Amino acid sequence: MYDPESKILQSTGSAAVYGDHQFAKHMLYQNAVISDLLACGVDLLFQDVDLVWINDPLPILDTQTAHVNFMFDGVNHRHRPLHANTGFMLLRNSPETRAFWEIVHRRAEQVLSYQSQQEPLNKILGIVGKRGLRIKILDEYDFFNGHMVQLDTPKKLSLADSFVVHCSWTANIEKKYQKMDEHGLWFVDRDGP
C-alpha cells in the first residue's frame, strides 16, 4: 500500500544511501508498524520493495514451524550471529514472537546508532533464540538475497526454481534499478505513479 498523504512518509523523506539518517528513521517506523500488526493478532509476512517473487513462496512458508523466519543476509560480520535479513521475514503471531518484537521495537536508540535495523535485531536473535524463540533462516538458494545477486555477474543466475529475489546489497536506488534490470527483475515503468 502506498499512501501519498502519509504524514510519516512526508516527515522522513527519501534515503540517499543505505544506512543514512533517513534510512534509520524508516526502520524505526517499520518496527512500529510491525509491532502494531502483531498486536492485532495476525501472522505477518513482511518484504522490502526491492524484492521480487519468482514463484509463490506461501506453500513453502506454510510448512515452516518456527516463530520467526528470515532470509539469509550472507556472511556479513555486522549481522552476526544468525545473519538474518529483515527484507523478507515471516513472523508467526505467538507470545514468543510478540515478546521478541517488543524487544526489537524498544531498541530505537540502537537502530539510530547502528543506522540499521538488522544489526541490533541479529544481536537480539542470538539471545532470545536461547530462550525458546524458534528461529528459521531460510535457504539462500530458495530465497536469493543481494549478496548472491550482484551487478556485472559473468553468468545469469538460475532463478527459475527460487521463490524470491531481494536486490539488496546496493548503495542507492540507481544501483538497485541497474541490478534489477540486469537480472530481468524490473517489471514496472520508473516514470509511473
Disulfide bonds with the S-S distance in Angstrom:
none
